[in-house]
Amino acid sequence: MSEIFVEKFGGASVNSAASIKNVISILQSDKKTRVVVVSAMGKTTNSLEKIIDLWHRLTEFNQEEFDFIKAYHTNIVEELFDNPFELHLALSMLEDIFSQLRQNLLNLNPKDYDFLYDNIVSYGERISTAIISQYMTSLGVNHKLIPAQELIKTDNSYRGAQVDWKKTEQEVKEKLKTLFLETDLVLTQGFLGSTREGYTTTLGREGSDYSAAIFAYCLNATSLTIWKDVDGLMSADPKRMLDAKKLEQVPYREAIELSYYGASVIHPKTIKPLENKAIPLYVKSFVNPDKEGSVINHCQEVQPLVPNYIFKDKQTLLSVSAKDFSFIVEENVANIFSELSYFGVKVNLIQNSALTFSVCFDQNDYVLPRLIEALQQNYNVKYNNDLQLITIRHYDEKAIENLNKKGKILIEQKNRVTLQCLIEELEK
């Protein structure tokens, strides 16, 4: 098989008719053998989650949200297709998919939330790729659409399925080898997989990047390109820091660290499969596709080597101490982590002293009261909400000075490379 390139387009890149046309122009700008991975359009996943939530809680069909999603995609189709016959075909296809979505929901057990979620939320990607495929066909773009469920095989851990790498690699190589005999462009969905029994699974929220990395790994791809609305990997969110700098190249290990601390550009699971096979990951702008972008590869250090800022808002600081004022020992820590694990809390920062154990995590107003109630059976518990966690990789003195202007620092931790501060009383 010749060189294969994998390219992933997220929801923002296909959120309108104009955006879809832009994606097609990017794909047609150079001829190569490629797998194109596409997410749900715009905020469709959020809307589908509202439908799932109401069915789960009250066994009620959310007609308002259903109509909103259907109208959104219908408007895109009506703007895309000029030919009346092709428009009719596209609208009929859309009608069939939405009818199937409704019927599937009504037939699913509302109490089995995780299974329900994966089955219904997957329609976002199914709809987007169906529309794009139909539009490509109308333009005469030779391609093949294949459901990701036929390629990525997983266990039954719904909403965060674990990949069966051996089976997935076998399916990807066999099925795509056949398709590439007929076309040089294969279109599929991100985020989705299926169990051995054929039930749809998802790879975790924002898992489309991971899907693309799975395909790249299984195909020994020449590269993976993720198309974003920014010019590449940035040293900070440009919306927060106007002087954010583009990173030209980033080592795999550094990218893993950045994603671990919460950098939102690349999904945390995405990097490791690429590193294992030395497949470079390019981050490019679908707004400015001719620009160089950034690359994650086996380079030695970040270029340019500047402080990298990661902001996490809406953080909770939970501090736990023994009721008898005894020391916090390993047994206490194990018990606290057991409760955190039970409630599905992912810890972003830990601080331990002789008498107090503190953890910082994403604020969740539903989980927090239940977690506190469970911990209060054995411990004294205090908490603060609405905090901000700032992580700076490759910090310098100027970066530390800037932090002191942000507000009151509750916790500060640093090593040779990374500085983390939990802050309250932020400047507005």
C-alpha positions as semicolon CSV with decimal commas, in nm:
position;residue;x (nm);y (nm);z (nm)
1;M;0,000;0,000;0,000
2;S;0,131;0,347;-0,088
3;E;0,174;0,631;0,160
4;I;-0,143;0,698;0,359
5;F;-0,229;1,023;0,534
6;V;-0,491;1,061;0,807
7;E;-0,674;1,392;0,849
8;K;-0,928;1,486;1,113
9;F;-1,186;1,765;1,094
10;G;-1,367;1,864;1,413
11;G;-1,715;2,003;1,467
12;A;-1,613;2,367;1,416
13;S;-1,470;2,287;1,071
14;V;-1,801;2,142;0,944
15;N;-2,057;2,357;1,130
16;S;-2,208;2,521;0,820
17;A;-2,247;2,475;0,444
18;A;-1,962;2,721;0,384
19;S;-1,739;2,529;0,628
20;I;-1,808;2,198;0,453
21;K;-1,722;2,354;0,116
22;N;-1,398;2,478;0,270
23;V;-1,312;2,126;0,391
24;I;-1,374;1,987;0,042
25;S;-1,147;2,253;-0,109
26;I;-0,871;2,158;0,140
27;L;-0,905;1,792;0,044
28;Q;-0,898;1,876;-0,327
29;S;-0,594;2,105;-0,297
30;D;-0,354;1,810;-0,319
31;K;-0,388;1,452;-0,432
32;K;-0,295;1,186;-0,179
33;T;-0,428;0,861;-0,033
34;R;-0,605;0,958;0,286
35;V;-0,846;0,863;0,561
36;V;-1,066;1,157;0,658
37;V;-1,212;1,146;1,010
38;V;-1,505;1,379;1,081
39;S;-1,681;1,483;1,403
40;A;-2,044;1,581;1,460
41;M;-2,135;1,923;1,321
42;G;-2,111;2,223;1,553
43;K;-2,265;2,160;1,894
44;T;-2,479;1,863;1,786
45;T;-2,333;1,636;2,055
46;N;-2,449;1,878;2,326
47;S;-2,803;1,878;2,186
48;L;-2,812;1,499;2,164
49;E;-2,701;1,485;2,528
50;K;-3,007;1,691;2,623
51;I;-3,231;1,440;2,443
52;I;-3,059;1,152;2,621
53;D;-3,082;1,325;2,960
54;L;-3,458;1,385;2,943
55;W;-3,527;1,029;2,827
56;H;-3,307;0,893;3,108
57;R;-3,458;1,109;3,384
58;L;-3,825;1,129;3,290
59;T;-3,873;0,889;2,995
60;E;-3,984;1,189;2,789
61;F;-3,893;1,259;2,430
62;N;-3,727;1,601;2,394
63;Q;-3,916;1,717;2,085
64;E;-3,780;2,071;2,105
65;E;-3,415;1,964;2,095
66;F;-3,490;1,700;1,831
67;D;-3,653;1,961;1,608
68;F;-3,360;2,198;1,666
69;I;-3,100;1,940;1,554
70;K;-3,309;1,839;1,254
71;A;-3,364;2,201;1,144
72;Y;-2,994;2,279;1,186
73;H;-2,885;1,996;0,957
74;T;-3,171;2,056;0,714
75;N;-3,059;2,417;0,670
76;I;-2,704;2,303;0,596
77;V;-2,829;2,055;0,336
78;E;-3,050;2,315;0,169
79;E;-2,753;2,551;0,139
80;L;-2,520;2,282;0,007
81;F;-2,722;2,131;-0,277
82;D;-2,822;2,343;-0,577
83;N;-2,955;2,062;-0,793
84;P;-3,323;1,991;-0,698
85;F;-3,289;1,615;-0,749
86;E;-2,973;1,591;-0,538
87;L;-3,134;1,811;-0,272
88;H;-3,434;1,577;-0,266
89;L;-3,205;1,275;-0,219
90;A;-3,015;1,446;0,063
91;L;-3,331;1,555;0,244
92;S;-3,480;1,205;0,210
93;M;-3,162;1,056;0,354
94;L;-3,177;1,303;0,644
95;E;-3,542;1,218;0,708
96;D;-3,456;0,848;0,726
97;I;-3,171;0,905;0,974
98;F;-3,380;1,122;1,205
99;S;-3,667;0,875;1,192
100;Q;-3,423;0,601;1,290
101;L;-3,281;0,819;1,571
102;R;-3,627;0,876;1,716
103;Q;-3,728;0,511;1,691
104;N;-3,403;0,389;1,846
105;L;-3,441;0,621;2,143
106;L;-3,799;0,512;2,209
107;N;-3,693;0,146;2,203
108;L;-3,397;0,186;2,441
109;N;-3,407;0,130;2,816
110;P;-3,395;0,480;2,972
111;K;-3,232;0,347;3,290
112;D;-2,925;0,202;3,113
113;Y;-2,767;0,545;3,071
114;D;-2,424;0,452;2,934
115;F;-2,559;0,217;2,667
116;L;-2,831;0,469;2,581
117;Y;-2,574;0,749;2,556
118;D;-2,341;0,572;2,312
119;N;-2,624;0,457;2,087
120;I;-2,790;0,798;2,055
121;V;-2,497;1,040;2,072
122;S;-2,333;0,851;1,782
123;Y;-2,596;0,996;1,548
124;G;-2,408;1,327;1,546
125;E;-2,117;1,171;1,358
126;R;-2,344;0,951;1,145
127;I;-2,540;1,254;1,024
128;S;-2,235;1,471;0,952
129;T;-2,054;1,207;0,747
130;A;-2,374;1,112;0,560
131;I;-2,424;1,475;0,453
132;I;-2,059;1,526;0,357
133;S;-2,051;1,198;0,164
134;Q;-2,368;1,290;-0,026
135;Y;-2,223;1,631;-0,108
136;M;-1,895;1,477;-0,229
137;T;-2,095;1,246;-0,454
138;S;-2,284;1,542;-0,601
139;L;-1,948;1,707;-0,684
140;G;-1,811;1,391;-0,840
141;V;-1,549;1,342;-0,568
142;N;-1,451;0,976;-0,572
143;H;-1,462;0,845;-0,215
144;K;-1,594;0,569;0,010
145;L;-1,784;0,614;0,335
146;I;-1,736;0,342;0,596
147;P;-1,885;0,342;0,948
148;A;-1,619;0,366;1,218
149;Q;-1,802;0,088;1,405
150;E;-1,685;-0,155;1,136
151;L;-1,323;-0,060;1,198
152;I;-1,262;0,027;1,563
153;K;-1,337;-0,264;1,795
154;T;-1,368;-0,211;2,170
155;D;-1,477;-0,367;2,495
156;N;-1,818;-0,299;2,653
157;S;-1,709;0,002;2,863
158;Y;-1,973;0,238;2,723
159;R;-1,892;0,612;2,716
160;G;-1,519;0,540;2,750
161;A;-1,455;0,218;2,563
162;Q;-1,111;0,055;2,559
163;V;-0,976;-0,030;2,215
164;D;-0,908;-0,391;2,119
165;W;-0,591;-0,301;1,931
166;K;-0,527;-0,640;1,773
167;K;-0,880;-0,677;1,636
168;T;-0,896;-0,310;1,532
169;E;-0,567;-0,326;1,343
170;Q;-0,688;-0,636;1,162
171;E;-1,021;-0,477;1,063
172;V;-0,864;-0,146;0,957
173;K;-0,596;-0,306;0,740
174;E;-0,827;-0,556;0,573
175;K;-1,123;-0,327;0,502
176;L;-0,932;-0,015;0,405
177;K;-0,693;-0,207;0,181
178;T;-0,997;-0,315;-0,021
179;L;-1,148;0,035;-0,029
180;F;-0,820;0,193;-0,139
181;L;-0,831;-0,024;-0,452
182;E;-1,138;0,181;-0,557
183;T;-1,060;0,528;-0,423
184;D;-0,787;0,737;-0,261
185;L;-1,027;0,900;-0,010
186;V;-1,199;0,707;0,268
187;L;-1,442;0,899;0,490
188;T;-1,534;0,782;0,839
189;Q;-1,641;0,905;1,183
190;G;-1,442;1,000;1,487
191;F;-1,538;0,910;1,845
192;L;-1,713;0,581;1,758
193;G;-1,640;0,211;1,783
194;S;-1,831;-0,110;1,845
195;T;-1,826;-0,414;2,071
196;R;-1,776;-0,773;1,965
197;E;-2,156;-0,803;1,959
198;G;-2,185;-0,502;1,727
199;Y;-2,318;-0,247;1,976
200;T;-2,200;0,110;1,925
201;T;-1,950;0,249;2,176
202;T;-1,780;0,586;2,215
203;L;-1,417;0,653;2,305
204;G;-1,481;0,929;2,558
205;R;-1,576;1,293;2,508
206;E;-1,363;1,469;2,244
207;G;-1,244;1,125;2,129
208;S;-1,231;1,204;1,755
209;D;-0,862;1,298;1,778
210;Y;-0,803;0,959;1,937
211;S;-0,993;0,787;1,656
212;A;-0,768;0,954;1,401
213;A;-0,458;0,842;1,593
214;I;-0,592;0,484;1,600
215;F;-0,631;0,484;1,221
216;A;-0,285;0,638;1,177
217;Y;-0,129;0,374;1,402
218;C;-0,305;0,079;1,237
219;L;-0,216;0,199;0,885
220;N;0,142;0,307;0,964
221;A;0,037;0,643;0,824
222;T;0,288;0,895;0,694
223;S;0,131;1,161;0,916
224;L;-0,182;1,268;1,101
225;T;-0,317;1,619;1,053
226;I;-0,573;1,767;1,290
227;W;-0,748;2,074;1,148
228;K;-0,838;2,343;1,403
229;D;-0,958;2,703;1,406
230;V;-0,614;2,820;1,529
231;D;-0,287;2,841;1,335
232;G;-0,130;2,558;1,534
233;L;-0,036;2,470;1,890
234;M;-0,022;2,792;2,089
235;S;0,165;2,878;2,409
236;A;-0,170;2,982;2,561
237;D;-0,533;3,022;2,467
238;P;-0,523;3,326;2,232
239;K;-0,859;3,438;2,372
240;R;-0,699;3,473;2,716
241;M;-0,351;3,591;2,621
242;L;-0,318;3,813;2,315
243;D;0,059;3,762;2,307
244;A;0,031;3,381;2,281
245;K;0,298;3,241;2,050
246;K;0,268;2,959;1,800
247;L;0,482;2,656;1,884
248;E;0,662;2,540;1,569
249;Q;0,742;2,193;1,698
250;V;0,675;2,000;2,016
251;P;0,820;1,666;2,134
252;Y;0,572;1,383;2,186
253;R;0,649;1,374;2,558
254;E;0,588;1,744;2,599
255;A;0,255;1,716;2,414
256;I;0,152;1,435;2,651
257;E;0,242;1,653;2,949
258;L;0,050;1,951;2,811
259;S;-0,261;1,740;2,745
260;Y;-0,231;1,583;3,091
261;Y;-0,243;1,926;3,252
262;G;-0,548;2,022;3,047
263;A;-0,431;2,179;2,721
264;S;-0,742;2,152;2,504
265;V;-0,591;2,135;2,155
266;I;-0,503;1,763;2,158
267;H;-0,693;1,481;2,326
268;P;-0,476;1,313;2,594
269;K;-0,498;0,962;2,444
270;T;-0,402;1,079;2,097
271;I;-0,027;1,118;2,130
272;K;0,094;0,780;2,259
273;P;-0,004;0,560;1,957
274;L;0,166;0,812;1,728
275;E;0,484;0,820;1,937
276;N;0,501;0,441;1,936
277;K;0,534;0,445;1,556
278;A;0,704;0,785;1,518
279;I;0,411;0,926;1,318
280;P;0,423;1,308;1,313
281;L;0,110;1,497;1,416
282;Y;0,043;1,826;1,239
283;V;-0,197;2,083;1,382
284;K;-0,314;2,318;1,110
285;S;-0,577;2,587;1,058
286;F;-0,876;2,519;0,837
287;V;-0,920;2,898;0,827
288;N;-0,566;2,950;0,693
289;P;-0,481;2,610;0,541
290;D;-0,172;2,739;0,355
291;K;0,005;2,828;0,682
292;E;0,265;2,587;0,819
293;G;0,095;2,499;1,147
294;S;0,272;2,306;1,424
295;V;0,416;1,957;1,437
296;I;0,446;1,708;1,724
297;N;0,732;1,465;1,661
298;H;1,056;1,319;1,800
299;C;1,230;1,657;1,830
300;Q;1,434;1,720;2,146
301;E;1,260;2,030;2,284
302;V;0,981;2,277;2,224
303;Q;1,057;2,543;1,963
304;P;1,037;2,823;2,055
305;L;1,100;2,742;2,422
306;V;0,860;2,985;2,592
307;P;0,627;2,953;2,894
308;N;0,312;2,756;2,811
309;Y;-0,002;2,856;3,000
310;I;-0,296;2,622;3,065
311;F;-0,607;2,764;3,233
312;K;-0,874;2,552;3,401
313;D;-1,174;2,749;3,531
314;K;-1,453;2,640;3,767
315;Q;-1,228;2,441;4,000
316;T;-1,315;2,305;4,344
317;L;-1,064;2,282;4,630
318;L;-1,167;2,013;4,881
319;S;-0,974;1,987;5,208
320;V;-1,015;1,684;5,436
321;S;-0,888;1,640;5,792
322;A;-0,940;1,374;6,059
323;K;-1,216;1,448;6,313
324;D;-0,987;1,368;6,606
325;F;-0,708;1,590;6,470
326;S;-0,484;1,288;6,416
327;F;-0,241;1,276;6,126
328;I;-0,351;1,210;5,772
329;V;-0,181;0,877;5,703
330;E;-0,175;0,635;5,409
331;E;-0,495;0,461;5,521
332;N;-0,684;0,794;5,523
333;V;-0,550;0,886;5,179
334;A;-0,656;0,547;5,042
335;N;-1,008;0,594;5,182
336;I;-1,036;0,946;5,037
337;F;-0,921;0,831;4,693
338;S;-1,166;0,543;4,708
339;E;-1,451;0,793;4,750
340;L;-1,313;1,017;4,474
341;S;-1,296;0,717;4,242
342;Y;-1,649;0,606;4,333
343;F;-1,788;0,948;4,233
344;G;-1,578;0,962;3,915
345;V;-1,372;1,263;4,024
346;K;-1,051;1,326;3,829
347;V;-0,799;1,506;4,048
348;N;-0,607;1,798;3,894
349;L;-0,388;1,889;4,193
350;I;-0,299;1,734;4,530
351;Q;-0,151;1,888;4,843
352;N;-0,078;1,690;5,158
353;S;0,020;1,809;5,507
354;A;0,038;1,634;5,843
355;L;-0,324;1,717;5,929
356;T;-0,493;1,798;5,596
357;F;-0,528;1,635;5,256
358;S;-0,645;1,871;4,977
359;V;-0,747;1,796;4,621
360;C;-0,847;2,021;4,332
361;F;-1,085;1,901;4,061
362;D;-1,333;2,027;3,802
363;Q;-1,637;2,175;3,976
364;N;-1,943;1,954;3,956
365;D;-2,243;2,086;4,149
366;Y;-2,422;1,752;4,119
367;V;-2,140;1,531;4,250
368;L;-1,990;1,765;4,512
369;P;-2,271;1,750;4,777
370;R;-2,281;1,370;4,755
371;L;-1,901;1,344;4,780
372;I;-1,894;1,575;5,084
373;E;-2,172;1,379;5,253
374;A;-1,980;1,054;5,203
375;L;-1,652;1,199;5,334
376;Q;-1,816;1,368;5,634
377;Q;-1,896;1,029;5,784
378;N;-1,528;1,000;5,881
379;Y;-1,365;1,339;5,823
380;N;-1,402;1,713;5,857
381;V;-1,449;1,864;5,511
382;K;-1,405;2,218;5,380
383;Y;-1,431;2,336;5,022
384;N;-1,400;2,638;4,791
385;N;-1,566;2,671;4,450
386;D;-1,515;2,894;4,145
387;L;-1,136;2,881;4,157
388;Q;-0,893;2,884;3,867
389;L;-0,602;2,644;3,820
390;I;-0,316;2,787;3,614
391;T;-0,040;2,556;3,495
392;I;0,277;2,698;3,339
393;R;0,522;2,469;3,166
394;H;0,875;2,612;3,126
395;Y;0,796;2,899;3,362
396;D;1,029;3,194;3,420
397;E;1,041;3,486;3,662
398;K;0,815;3,701;3,444
399;A;0,553;3,423;3,436
400;I;0,560;3,404;3,817
401;E;0,518;3,781;3,843
402;N;0,214;3,766;3,613
403;L;0,054;3,504;3,837
404;N;0,082;3,729;4,141
405;K;-0,138;3,983;3,961
406;K;-0,418;3,734;3,904
407;G;-0,550;3,706;4,259
408;K;-0,498;3,526;4,588
409;I;-0,289;3,210;4,552
410;L;-0,433;2,926;4,764
411;I;-0,191;2,656;4,653
412;E;0,139;2,684;4,467
413;Q;0,344;2,386;4,353
414;K;0,646;2,379;4,126
415;N;0,927;2,161;4,004
416;R;1,205;2,237;3,758
417;V;0,968;2,257;3,462
418;T;0,610;2,306;3,582
419;L;0,442;2,561;3,806
420;Q;0,081;2,519;3,920
421;C;-0,122;2,775;4,113
422;L;-0,476;2,754;4,241
423;I;-0,617;3,106;4,256
424;E;-0,926;3,287;4,387
425;E;-1,046;3,649;4,364
426;L;-0,960;3,668;3,996
427;E;-0,953;4,000;3,819
428;K;-1,255;4,044;3,594
